[in-house]
Amino acid sequence: MVKISANMVSELRQKTGAGMMACKKALEECAGDMQAAEEHLAKQGIRKAQKSADKIAAEGAVFVTIGANVGVMVEVNCETDFVTKQDAFQQFVQQVAGLILGSGETDVEKLSKMALSPTSDLSVEEARIALIAKIGENIQVRRAVLMNAENGTQLGAYQHGVRIGVLVKLAGGNETLAKELAMHIAAMKPEYASIEDVPAERYNKEKEIFMAQSESSGKPANIIEKMVEGRVQKFFSELCLTGQPFFKEPEKTVADILKAHQAKVVYFERLVVGEGIEKKTTSFAEEVEAQVRGASK
């Protein structure tokens, strides 16, 4: 058997743009023949995957699942929302979530090298590349969240379509309350659990803004200080979960609901598909013009 060196893998990687593990496997299957390995990668769709790699993948799906005292969320991106409806894409997303649930690993780079499932011969990266070859769009496993329930805490989960997912850890309360809080978080978009969780830097920054707006009021400094502090508190109460009106009982705050159930939100995570990804926008005319230019070359 031909020994595959790191230099050989590096050379094939530079030629094809394929991942390191894919290059190593191709060289092993082709007995170290560089040209045959390159053709092998092309047949597998690796070359197609590399062409798709630079395309912006800002659509996709968030998938949420809960196992025994463990909750998982994963976001997998693609280029168009049409792809999210395809069985192959949905199956890949769910298999990645299952892998995270079973392994406890959330680092995307480490996940890419792991077997997609106990019955699969493909790694996550190899399965991703095969999916790109099948679908024809850039597919990316973007981020993952894992939450454990311990010491009397419990988890609540909510998935709104394929675009929004929430996990919440609750101390006290019950399963129903945990799920309702997850639904509230999905709808109301709180940034923090309570005002005590707001970083001092963020709090002081907002206070400076309100202070600058109030300096021209002509009121005494001590009055301005009290006025600004009240405005800052109100501002953050709307951003913090406990200060928001509870979606099922708007006359009460989330803090009121938690107190009634002798519960406390320990932590929550909210994922939205494509959040923070800069999307490239083009008009239909620009797309047609680009296709015409490409056809004329």
Sequence and secondary structure as in RCSB ss.txt:
>XXXX:A:sequence
MVKISANMVSELRQKTGAGMMACKKALEECAGDMQAAEEHLAKQGIRKAQKSADKIAAEGAVFVTIGANVGVMVE
VNCETDFVTKQDAFQQFVQQVAGLILGSGETDVEKLSKMALSPTSDLSVEEARIALIAKIGENIQVRRAVLMNAE
NGTQLGAYQHGVRIGVLVKLAGGNETLAKELAMHIAAMKPEYASIEDVPAERYNKEKEIFMAQSESSGKPANIIE
KMVEGRVQKFFSELCLTGQPFFKEPEKTVADILKAHQAKVVYFERLVVGEGIEKKTTSFAEEVEAQVRGASK
>XXXX:A:secstr
     HHHHHHHHHHH   HHHHHHHHHHTTT HHHHHHHHHHHTHHHHHHHTTS   EEEEEEEE SSEEEEEE
EEES TTGGGSHHHHHHHHHHHHHHHHH    HHHHHTSBSSTT SSBHHHHHHHHHHHH S  EEEEEEEEE  
TTEEEEEEEETTTEEEEEEEESS HHHHHHHHHHHHHH  SBSSGGGS HHHHHHHHHHHHHHHGGG   HHHHH
HHHHHHHHHHHHHHBGGGSEETTEEEEEHHHHHHHTT EEEEEEEEETTTT       HHHHHHHHHHHHH 
